[in-house]
Amino acid sequence: MADGIAYELMRFRTADGADTTVYVVRHPLGRTRVSVMCFPEPTRLDHWCVETGHPEAMVAGFFVRDPYRPLGEVRIGGAPVAHEPVPEPWGGARACVQIDGAVRIAARGDLGPEPGGDLVQAGPLLVHEGRPVLDGNDREGFSAGAGQFDSDITVGRHPRCALGVGGSELLAVCCDGRRTGVDAGMALGELARLMMSLGADEAINLDGGGSATLVHRGHLLNRPYSNHDQPAPESRPVVTALRFDRA
């Protein structure tokens, strides 16, 4: 394409024979500016993209309800945004996306006390230096801190979103799930292996489940199911997002 953005639609088969639909948008790293968006009110990202003329985006970090606010640290232009902190000792271990000239995926503790640019905390980290890093040891405290979520996001197959960096590309990836006999979703280990196969040297899991949202050329690619086999699935309002613009 003229803008260098490439889109792929594929089916992924798990080791036990289940299938799920996967959407991949490849952004040229050198020609893409990534920004963290934090909405003052929960917002349906696909609707926001159409209304504002920003055709490329995906969901970013997790959020809590009542009141709605980011779960984990968020910074815009180096300034911290009000958020629900990750409980210690996991705050420094949780993976982040940081954008300050370059796009970096790393544990929060590796980014210094006052990182510049934009930052959003999500996780867990899926791939580091071209190798999967999930080992079942709950290094980022998602199982230990599952009380901040509806459930332990590390267990089972669900709709998922991930961001990867590899070579000269940014990889925005989303999978469907929760559709009996059609889309099984993916476990985090499966998502890590998929990101490696797509060329990611570094990759992070983002918010998923009913919040899984990937927008390309102004269109919602995936089918966000909040519940199994729900009728007429539609995007869920989210609190943070990653926006991809031409540099």
PASEBA-1860 file (N, C-alpha, C; in nm, 3 decimals):
! residues 247
1> MADGIAYE> 0.083/-0.119/0.000/0.000/0.000/0.000/0.088/0.126/0.000 ~ 0.031/0.238/-0.046/0.109/0.360/-0.059/0.162/0.408/0.075 ~ 0.087/0.384/0.183/0.131/0.430/0.315/0.217/0.327/0.386 ~ 0.240/0.213/0.323/0.323/0.109/0.381/0.255/0.020/0.483 ~ 0.129/0.045/0.514/0.055/-0.036/0.611/0.000/-0.160/0.542 ~ 0.022/-0.276/0.601/-0.025/-0.402/0.544/-0.119/-0.471/0.642 ~ -0.223/-0.532/0.588/-0.323/-0.601/0.670/-0.327/-0.749/0.632 ~ -0.334/-0.835/0.733/-0.344/-0.979/0.710/-0.458/-1.036/0.795
9> LMRFRTAD> -0.533/-1.127/0.737/-0.638/-1.201/0.807/-0.601/-1.348/0.800 ~ -0.601/-1.416/0.912/-0.560/-1.556/0.914/-0.639/-1.635/1.016 ~ -0.626/-1.767/1.005/-0.682/-1.857/1.106/-0.565/-1.922/1.178 ~ -0.577/-1.927/1.311/-0.473/-1.986/1.396/-0.528/-2.114/1.457 ~ -0.452/-2.221/1.448/-0.494/-2.349/1.506/-0.410/-2.382/1.628 ~ -0.477/-2.412/1.738/-0.409/-2.447/1.862/-0.364/-2.592/1.859 ~ -0.284/-2.630/1.957/-0.230/-2.766/1.962/-0.340/-2.870/1.977 ~ -0.453/-2.834/2.038/-0.561/-2.931/2.055/-0.667/-2.920/1.946
17> GADTTVYV> -0.636/-2.850/1.837/-0.722/-2.850/1.720/-0.828/-2.741/1.716 ~ -0.827/-2.650/1.812/-0.923/-2.539/1.808/-0.872/-2.431/1.713 ~ -0.964/-2.354/1.659/-0.928/-2.247/1.565/-0.975/-2.112/1.617 ~ -0.909/-2.008/1.572/-0.954/-1.873/1.601/-0.908/-1.781/1.489 ~ -0.981/-1.671/1.472/-0.949/-1.573/1.368/-0.852/-1.469/1.424 ~ -0.750/-1.437/1.345/-0.646/-1.343/1.386/-0.637/-1.231/1.282 ~ -0.625/-1.108/1.332/-0.612/-0.989/1.248/-0.477/-0.925/1.278 ~ -0.402/-0.894/1.173/-0.268/-0.837/1.188/-0.258/-0.711/1.103
25> VRHPLGRT> -0.218/-0.601/1.164/-0.189/-0.478/1.091/-0.041/-0.447/1.113 ~ 0.033/-0.439/1.000/0.176/-0.413/1.005/0.200/-0.266/0.969 ~ 0.253/-0.191/1.065/0.284/-0.049/1.044/0.434/-0.033/1.025 ~ 0.477/0.043/0.923/0.622/0.066/0.907/0.676/0.149/1.023 ~ 0.774/0.095/1.091/0.823/0.156/1.215/0.877/0.297/1.191 ~ 0.952/0.316/1.085/1.013/0.445/1.061/0.917/0.552/1.011 ~ 0.798/0.512/0.970/0.702/0.608/0.915/0.575/0.618/0.998 ~ 0.580/0.570/1.121/0.461/0.568/1.205/0.489/0.638/1.337
33> RVSVMCFP> 0.401/0.728/1.374/0.407/0.793/1.505/0.300/0.730/1.594 ~ 0.341/0.677/1.707/0.250/0.612/1.800/0.222/0.706/1.917 ~ 0.097/0.717/1.956/0.058/0.801/2.070/-0.033/0.722/2.163 ~ -0.020/0.747/2.292/-0.113/0.691/2.391/-0.229/0.789/2.406 ~ -0.350/0.737/2.396/-0.471/0.816/2.417/-0.533/0.775/2.550 ~ -0.574/0.872/2.630/-0.646/0.844/2.755/-0.774/0.927/2.752 ~ -0.887/0.861/2.744/-1.015/0.929/2.726/-1.073/0.972/2.861 ~ -1.125/1.095/2.870/-1.185/1.140/2.996/-1.309/1.062/3.035
41> EPTRLDHW> -1.377/1.006/2.936/-1.491/0.917/2.958/-1.470/0.792/2.874 ~ -1.513/0.674/2.921/-1.499/0.553/2.840/-1.556/0.574/2.700 ~ -1.482/0.532/2.599/-1.514/0.565/2.460/-1.502/0.441/2.372 ~ -1.597/0.425/2.282/-1.588/0.318/2.183/-1.487/0.360/2.078 ~ -1.376/0.289/2.073/-1.261/0.333/1.996/-1.293/0.341/1.847 ~ -1.365/0.246/1.792/-1.396/0.249/1.649/-1.481/0.371/1.615 ~ -1.575/0.407/1.702/-1.656/0.527/1.679/-1.568/0.652/1.687 ~ -1.478/0.656/1.785/-1.390/0.772/1.801/-1.301/0.789/1.677
49> CVETGHPE> -1.252/0.680/1.622/-1.165/0.688/1.505/-1.239/0.751/1.386 ~ -1.364/0.712/1.366/-1.442/0.768/1.257/-1.471/0.916/1.282 ~ -1.509/0.948/1.404/-1.547/1.086/1.437/-1.431/1.184/1.429 ~ -1.311/1.137/1.459/-1.195/1.227/1.465/-1.103/1.215/1.344 ~ -1.128/1.120/1.256/-1.045/1.104/1.139/-0.910/1.041/1.165 ~ -0.902/0.957/1.269/-0.779/0.881/1.297/-0.808/0.734/1.268 ~ -0.768/0.684/1.151/-0.815/0.552/1.107/-0.743/0.432/1.165 ~ -0.632/0.452/1.237/-0.553/0.338/1.284/-0.535/0.346/1.436
57> AMVAGFFV> -0.586/0.245/1.507/-0.576/0.247/1.654/-0.605/0.108/1.709 ~ -0.571/0.089/1.836/-0.607/-0.034/1.907/-0.617/-0.004/2.056 ~ -0.688/-0.089/2.126/-0.698/-0.074/2.271/-0.559/-0.085/2.333 ~ -0.540/-0.022/2.448/-0.409/-0.024/2.513/-0.418/-0.095/2.649 ~ -0.421/-0.018/2.759/-0.415/-0.079/2.891/-0.550/-0.117/2.947 ~ -0.545/-0.177/3.065/-0.666/-0.219/3.136/-0.729/-0.099/3.207 ~ -0.849/-0.118/3.257/-0.913/-0.011/3.332/-1.003/-0.070/3.440 ~ -1.035/0.012/3.537/-1.126/-0.026/3.644/-1.253/0.059/3.632
65> RDPYRPLG> -1.360/0.010/3.691/-1.488/0.080/3.686/-1.517/0.147/3.820 ~ -1.605/0.244/3.816/-1.662/0.308/3.935/-1.556/0.373/4.025 ~ -1.496/0.485/3.985/-1.512/0.547/3.853/-1.415/0.486/3.752 ~ -1.447/0.503/3.624/-1.359/0.450/3.521/-1.225/0.524/3.523 ~ -1.117/0.449/3.528/-0.983/0.507/3.522/-0.885/0.396/3.483 ~ -0.770/0.433/3.430/-0.673/0.332/3.389/-0.627/0.247/3.507 ~ -0.606/0.119/3.480/-0.546/0.028/3.577/-0.399/0.012/3.539 ~ -0.313/0.073/3.616/-0.172/0.079/3.582/-0.137/0.217/3.533
73> EVRIGGAP> -0.009/0.246/3.532/0.040/0.382/3.505/0.015/0.424/3.361 ~ -0.019/0.550/3.344/-0.031/0.614/3.213/0.038/0.749/3.220 ~ 0.114/0.782/3.115/0.176/0.914/3.103/0.152/0.966/2.961 ~ 0.121/1.092/2.952/0.104/1.159/2.823/0.203/1.274/2.818 ~ 0.295/1.270/2.723/0.397/1.375/2.715/0.481/1.385/2.841 ~ 0.503/1.274/2.907/0.582/1.270/3.030/0.506/1.301/3.156 ~ 0.382/1.351/3.144/0.302/1.388/3.262/0.215/1.271/3.306 ~ 0.214/1.237/3.435/0.132/1.125/3.482/-0.017/1.157/3.475
81> VAHEPVPE> -0.096/1.055/3.445/-0.242/1.063/3.440/-0.297/0.990/3.562 ~ -0.404/1.042/3.621/-0.465/0.975/3.736/-0.504/0.833/3.698 ~ -0.468/0.737/3.783/-0.491/0.597/3.751/-0.501/0.516/3.880 ~ -0.546/0.393/3.865/-0.545/0.297/3.976/-0.412/0.225/3.973 ~ -0.328/0.240/4.076/-0.195/0.180/4.070/-0.200/0.028/4.081 ~ -0.101/-0.034/4.022/-0.081/-0.178/4.037/-0.027/-0.202/4.177 ~ -0.081/-0.298/4.251/-0.033/-0.321/4.388/0.111/-0.369/4.391 ~ 0.182/-0.327/4.493/0.320/-0.375/4.511/0.317/-0.518/4.562
89> PWGGARAC> 0.417/-0.597/4.524/0.542/-0.554/4.460/0.540/-0.561/4.308 ~ 0.422/-0.554/4.247/0.412/-0.582/4.104/0.424/-0.458/4.017 ~ 0.416/-0.338/4.075/0.415/-0.217/3.993/0.535/-0.206/3.900 ~ 0.652/-0.232/3.953/0.772/-0.221/3.871/0.791/-0.335/3.774 ~ 0.721/-0.447/3.798/0.738/-0.565/3.714/0.647/-0.563/3.592 ~ 0.532/-0.494/3.604/0.435/-0.494/3.494/0.494/-0.428/3.369 ~ 0.469/-0.490/3.256/0.523/-0.441/3.129/0.448/-0.317/3.081 ~ 0.518/-0.235/3.004/0.465/-0.109/2.952/0.501/-0.094/2.805
97> VQIDGAVR> 0.425/-0.009/2.740/0.465/0.049/2.612/0.505/0.194/2.640 ~ 0.626/0.230/2.601/0.673/0.368/2.615/0.710/0.421/2.478 ~ 0.663/0.542/2.449/0.694/0.607/2.322/0.759/0.740/2.350 ~ 0.887/0.749/2.320/0.962/0.874/2.338/1.064/0.881/2.225 ~ 1.015/0.911/2.107/1.096/0.898/1.986/1.086/0.758/1.932 ~ 1.136/0.661/2.005/1.125/0.519/1.971/1.011/0.456/2.049 ~ 0.969/0.339/2.003/0.868/0.259/2.074/0.942/0.151/2.151 ~ 0.923/0.151/2.282/0.993/0.055/2.368/0.891/-0.027/2.446
105> IAARGDLG> 0.914/-0.155/2.456/0.833/-0.246/2.537/0.923/-0.301/2.646 ~ 0.888/-0.274/2.773/0.977/-0.311/2.882/0.901/-0.311/3.013 ~ 0.958/-0.374/3.116/0.904/-0.366/3.250/0.912/-0.222/3.300 ~ 0.812/-0.182/3.379/0.810/-0.043/3.428/0.937/-0.009/3.504 ~ 0.989/-0.103/3.579/1.109/-0.077/3.658/1.232/-0.052/3.576 ~ 1.230/-0.087/3.446/1.345/-0.065/3.358/1.341/0.070/3.289 ~ 1.238/0.150/3.316/1.218/0.275/3.242/1.250/0.400/3.323 ~ 1.298/0.384/3.445/1.334/0.500/3.526/1.216/0.561/3.597
113> PEPGGDLV> 1.240/0.644/3.698/1.131/0.698/3.778/1.042/0.798/3.706 ~ 1.096/0.872/3.610/1.018/0.975/3.539/1.042/0.962/3.388 ~ 0.987/0.857/3.327/1.011/0.839/3.183/0.944/0.948/3.101 ~ 1.010/0.989/2.992/0.955/1.090/2.905/0.856/1.030/2.805 ~ 0.790/1.118/2.731/0.699/1.074/2.627/0.571/1.014/2.682 ~ 0.511/0.927/2.602/0.388/0.858/2.641/0.420/0.720/2.696 ~ 0.335/0.675/2.789/0.355/0.543/2.850/0.219/0.488/2.891 ~ 0.201/0.358/2.871/0.083/0.289/2.921/0.125/0.152/2.972
121> QAGPLLVH> 0.078/0.118/3.090/0.112/-0.009/3.152/0.005/-0.112/3.117 ~ 0.048/-0.229/3.077/-0.045/-0.337/3.042/0.019/-0.470/3.083 ~ 0.047/-0.558/2.987/0.117/-0.682/3.016/0.025/-0.803/3.023 ~ 0.083/-0.919/3.042/0.226/-0.942/3.064/0.310/-0.931/2.937 ~ 0.440/-0.918/2.957/0.535/-0.924/2.848/0.526/-1.062/2.784 ~ 0.521/-1.065/2.651/0.507/-1.192/2.579/0.639/-1.240/2.518 ~ 0.712/-1.147/2.457/0.835/-1.181/2.385/0.942/-1.079/2.421 ~ 1.064/-1.127/2.444/1.178/-1.040/2.470/1.298/-1.094/2.398
129> EGRPVLDG> 1.363/-1.009/2.319/1.480/-1.046/2.241/1.453/-1.170/2.156 ~ 1.331/-1.172/2.099/1.295/-1.277/2.005/1.256/-1.410/2.066 ~ 1.240/-1.416/2.199/1.207/-1.542/2.265/1.086/-1.523/2.356 ~ 1.001/-1.624/2.368/0.887/-1.614/2.460/0.935/-1.610/2.603 ~ 0.868/-1.532/2.688/0.915/-1.515/2.826/0.815/-1.566/2.930 ~ 0.698/-1.609/2.888/0.602/-1.662/2.985/0.646/-1.800/3.031 ~ 0.659/-1.816/3.161/0.709/-1.943/3.214/0.621/-2.000/3.325 ~ 0.504/-1.940/3.346/0.414/-1.989/3.449/0.445/-1.943/3.589
137> NDREGFSA> 0.543/-1.854/3.606/0.584/-1.810/3.739/0.517/-1.681/3.785 ~ 0.423/-1.628/3.707/0.348/-1.508/3.746/0.442/-1.395/3.782 ~ 0.541/-1.369/3.697/0.645/-1.270/3.724/0.589/-1.129/3.738 ~ 0.474/-1.101/3.673/0.417/-0.967/3.679/0.296/-0.957/3.771 ~ 0.266/-1.065/3.841/0.163/-1.061/3.943/0.020/-1.053/3.892 ~ -0.007/-1.107/3.774/-0.144/-1.104/3.724/-0.234/-1.202/3.796 ~ -0.181/-1.318/3.831/-0.260/-1.412/3.911/-0.272/-1.363/4.055 ~ -0.160/-1.319/4.112/-0.162/-1.270/4.250/-0.249/-1.146/4.264
145> GAGQFDSD> -0.255/-1.063/4.160/-0.334/-0.941/4.163/-0.464/-0.951/4.087 ~ -0.516/-1.072/4.071/-0.635/-1.093/3.988/-0.759/-1.022/4.044 ~ -0.755/-0.983/4.173/-0.870/-0.913/4.231/-0.898/-0.779/4.166 ~ -0.799/-0.722/4.094/-0.822/-0.597/4.023/-0.893/-0.618/3.889 ~ -0.907/-0.743/3.849/-0.969/-0.777/3.722/-1.098/-0.855/3.748 ~ -1.174/-0.880/3.640/-1.291/-0.965/3.653/-1.253/-1.110/3.682 ~ -1.132/-1.148/3.636/-1.082/-1.284/3.656/-0.931/-1.281/3.631 ~ -0.867/-1.396/3.645/-0.725/-1.407/3.616/-0.707/-1.412/3.465
153> ITVGRHPR> -0.654/-1.303/3.408/-0.646/-1.296/3.262/-0.545/-1.393/3.204 ~ -0.461/-1.455/3.288/-0.360/-1.548/3.237/-0.417/-1.687/3.215 ~ -0.540/-1.712/3.258/-0.598/-1.847/3.252/-0.694/-1.857/3.135 ~ -0.677/-1.959/3.054/-0.774/-1.989/2.949/-0.751/-1.912/2.821 ~ -0.840/-1.937/2.727/-0.837/-1.872/2.596/-0.944/-1.763/2.590 ~ -0.905/-1.649/2.537/-0.995/-1.534/2.528/-0.963/-1.454/2.404 ~ -1.049/-1.360/2.365/-1.006/-1.259/2.269/-0.886/-1.184/2.328 ~ -0.787/-1.157/2.246/-0.665/-1.093/2.294/-0.618/-0.986/2.196
161> CALGVGGS> -0.543/-0.890/2.248/-0.472/-0.792/2.166/-0.327/-0.787/2.209 ~ -0.239/-0.759/2.114/-0.096/-0.749/2.146/-0.031/-0.650/2.052 ~ 0.077/-0.588/2.101/0.161/-0.502/2.019/0.300/-0.563/2.015 ~ 0.357/-0.569/1.894/0.492/-0.620/1.878/0.579/-0.524/1.802 ~ 0.710/-0.531/1.828/0.810/-0.455/1.754/0.910/-0.555/1.700 ~ 0.933/-0.548/1.569/1.030/-0.640/1.509/1.084/-0.585/1.380 ~ 1.217/-0.582/1.367/1.277/-0.532/1.245/1.233/-0.390/1.218 ~ 1.166/-0.370/1.107/1.121/-0.237/1.066/0.971/-0.221/1.080
169> ELLAVCCD> 0.907/-0.303/1.166/0.762/-0.303/1.174/0.710/-0.292/1.317 ~ 0.593/-0.230/1.327/0.509/-0.242/1.446/0.395/-0.337/1.411 ~ 0.369/-0.432/1.496/0.267/-0.533/1.472/0.150/-0.512/1.567 ~ 0.036/-0.471/1.514/-0.088/-0.458/1.592/-0.171/-0.582/1.564 ~ -0.195/-0.663/1.667/-0.254/-0.796/1.649/-0.373/-0.813/1.740 ~ -0.479/-0.876/1.690/-0.598/-0.904/1.769/-0.654/-1.038/1.726 ~ -0.712/-1.111/1.819/-0.779/-1.237/1.784/-0.919/-1.237/1.842 ~ -1.008/-1.308/1.773/-1.144/-1.328/1.822/-1.146/-1.442/1.922
177> GRRTGVDA> -1.262/-1.463/1.984/-1.280/-1.573/2.078/-1.422/-1.576/2.130 ~ -1.448/-1.676/2.215/-1.578/-1.690/2.281/-1.692/-1.718/2.184 ~ -1.660/-1.782/2.070/-1.763/-1.823/1.973/-1.753/-1.974/1.957 ~ -1.849/-2.045/2.010/-1.845/-2.191/2.012/-1.832/-2.247/1.872 ~ -1.729/-2.330/1.852/-1.708/-2.396/1.726/-1.654/-2.308/1.616 ~ -1.632/-2.179/1.645/-1.585/-2.085/1.543/-1.453/-2.021/1.583 ~ -1.451/-1.956/1.699/-1.332/-1.887/1.747/-1.309/-1.921/1.893 ~ -1.201/-1.995/1.920/-1.173/-2.039/2.056/-1.103/-1.934/2.140
185> GMALGELA> -1.046/-1.833/2.074/-0.959/-1.741/2.147/-0.820/-1.799/2.161 ~ -0.733/-1.728/2.231/-0.595/-1.773/2.248/-0.552/-1.763/2.392 ~ -0.470/-1.858/2.434/-0.400/-1.849/2.561/-0.280/-1.756/2.543 ~ -0.229/-1.702/2.652/-0.118/-1.608/2.641/0.007/-1.673/2.580 ~ 0.032/-1.797/2.612/0.146/-1.865/2.552/0.131/-1.881/2.401 ~ 0.009/-1.908/2.358/-0.017/-1.917/2.213/0.001/-1.781/2.147 ~ -0.043/-1.676/2.215/-0.027/-1.541/2.161/0.121/-1.505/2.149 ~ 0.200/-1.543/2.246/0.344/-1.516/2.241/0.408/-1.586/2.121
193> RLMMSLGA> 0.371/-1.713/2.099/0.429/-1.785/1.985/0.382/-1.725/1.853 ~ 0.257/-1.681/1.848/0.209/-1.616/1.727/0.289/-1.489/1.699 ~ 0.310/-1.407/1.801/0.384/-1.282/1.782/0.526/-1.310/1.732 ~ 0.589/-1.412/1.784/0.722/-1.450/1.735/0.715/-1.490/1.588 ~ 0.615/-1.569/1.552/0.604/-1.616/1.414/0.579/-1.501/1.317 ~ 0.519/-1.392/1.366/0.493/-1.276/1.283/0.615/-1.183/1.271 ~ 0.718/-1.212/1.350/0.842/-1.136/1.340/0.871/-1.043/1.455 ~ 0.798/-1.054/1.566/0.820/-0.966/1.679/0.944/-1.007/1.758
201> DEAINLDG> 1.031/-0.910/1.784/1.143/-0.931/1.876/1.102/-0.898/2.019 ~ 1.007/-0.803/2.033/0.950/-0.765/2.162/0.798/-0.760/2.144 ~ 0.723/-0.807/2.243/0.577/-0.804/2.231/0.515/-0.799/2.369 ~ 0.400/-0.732/2.378/0.328/-0.715/2.503/0.181/-0.745/2.483 ~ 0.121/-0.810/2.580/-0.023/-0.829/2.581/-0.092/-0.699/2.624 ~ -0.200/-0.666/2.556/-0.280/-0.548/2.589/-0.415/-0.594/2.643 ~ -0.506/-0.500/2.665/-0.638/-0.538/2.715/-0.707/-0.627/2.611 ~ -0.791/-0.717/2.658/-0.858/-0.811/2.569/-0.999/-0.839/2.614
209> GGSATLVH> -1.043/-0.964/2.594/-1.181/-0.998/2.627/-1.278/-0.912/2.547 ~ -1.381/-0.862/2.613/-1.477/-0.776/2.547/-1.421/-0.641/2.507 ~ -1.304/-0.604/2.563/-1.241/-0.477/2.529/-1.147/-0.487/2.410 ~ -1.124/-0.608/2.360/-1.035/-0.625/2.245/-1.086/-0.542/2.128 ~ -1.002/-0.451/2.078/-1.043/-0.359/1.971/-0.923/-0.329/1.883 ~ -0.938/-0.355/1.753/-0.836/-0.321/1.655/-0.904/-0.252/1.538 ~ -0.865/-0.128/1.512/-0.926/-0.048/1.405/-0.822/-0.024/1.296 ~ -0.862/-0.051/1.172/-0.774/-0.033/1.056/-0.853/0.035/0.945
217> RGHLLNRP> -0.798/0.145/0.896/-0.864/0.226/0.794/-1.007/0.264/0.835 ~ -1.021/0.291/0.965/-1.147/0.337/1.018/-1.250/0.229/1.044 ~ -1.213/0.102/1.026/-1.309/-0.007/1.043/-1.265/-0.097/1.159 ~ -1.360/-0.138/1.240/-1.334/-0.237/1.345/-1.311/-0.372/1.278 ~ -1.192/-0.430/1.299/-1.160/-0.557/1.234/-1.219/-0.676/1.307 ~ -1.207/-0.676/1.439/-1.241/-0.796/1.517/-1.386/-0.792/1.563 ~ -1.429/-0.903/1.623/-1.563/-0.915/1.680/-1.548/-0.927/1.832 ~ -1.568/-0.818/1.906/-1.544/-0.822/2.051/-1.661/-0.889/2.126
225> YSNHDQPA> -1.640/-1.010/2.172/-1.741/-1.082/2.250/-1.710/-1.065/2.399 ~ -1.799/-0.998/2.471/-1.785/-0.989/2.616/-1.824/-1.119/2.683 ~ -1.921/-1.190/2.625/-1.969/-1.318/2.678/-1.972/-1.420/2.566 ~ -1.968/-1.546/2.604/-1.969/-1.652/2.504/-2.098/-1.647/2.422 ~ -2.079/-1.647/2.290/-2.190/-1.657/2.194/-2.296/-1.550/2.212 ~ -2.255/-1.432/2.257/-2.354/-1.326/2.273/-2.406/-1.283/2.136 ~ -2.532/-1.244/2.126/-2.583/-1.194/1.998/-2.530/-1.053/1.971 ~ -2.507/-1.025/1.843/-2.470/-0.891/1.798/-2.357/-0.829/1.880
233> PESRPVVT> -2.237/-0.888/1.879/-2.126/-0.828/1.954/-2.089/-0.692/1.896 ~ -2.047/-0.602/1.983/-2.004/-0.470/1.940/-1.893/-0.423/2.032 ~ -1.823/-0.319/1.989/-1.710/-0.270/2.066/-1.755/-0.219/2.203 ~ -1.666/-0.236/2.300/-1.691/-0.190/2.436/-1.618/-0.058/2.458 ~ -1.677/0.038/2.529/-1.603/0.161/2.562/-1.476/0.127/2.641 ~ -1.367/0.192/2.604/-1.238/0.170/2.670/-1.183/0.303/2.720 ~ -1.078/0.296/2.796/-1.022/0.415/2.860/-0.891/0.460/2.796 ~ -0.808/0.365/2.752/-0.681/0.401/2.687/-0.669/0.330/2.554
241> ALRFDRA> -0.592/0.389/2.464/-0.572/0.332/2.331/-0.437/0.375/2.279 ~ -0.390/0.300/2.178/-0.271/0.337/2.102/-0.319/0.386/1.965 ~ -0.272/0.503/1.925/-0.308/0.561/1.797/-0.186/0.560/1.707 ~ -0.207/0.519/1.583/-0.097/0.511/1.486/-0.121/0.614/1.375 ~ -0.030/0.709/1.362/-0.038/0.812/1.259/0.085/0.808/1.172 ~ 0.073/0.862/1.052/0.189/0.873/0.965/0.286/0.975/1.024 ~ 0.411/0.939/1.032/0.513/1.029/1.089/0.540/1.144/0.992
END
